[in-house]
Amino acid sequence: MLFTIVDALQSIKGNVAQCLSGDAIHRACRDEGYQWRERELNPAKSIHAFLLQVLHGNTARAHTIRLAGLSCSARVVKKLSRAVFAMISGATERELTSSLATNRGL
């Protein structure tokens, strides 16, 4: 079966948390020295919500909160450094590369 980029994006939209684990996000944040209290909007949920916002065409924050299934205020914004995003991006790239190699029998 041939998959397209649109198919891949649809799959990711419905499974953001499965495509990028909360543990990987929290590990990247800890490696950058972030500390947080366990609340509804922790770093993993913040990044998952951000990804949903981007995947849905940069939708409004209030809509993003609903898409992510959160009950917090749309005014809540967490700032994470570029280094955290770079670490998460690198980890995701390695995981995808490994997955592709496994699926292709490389």
PyMOL commands that set and color helices and strands:
alter all, ss='L'
color gray80, all
select helices_A, chain A and resi 5-14+16-19+22-31+43-55+61-67+82-104
alter helices_A, ss='H'
color red, helices_A
deselect
rebuild
show_as cartoon
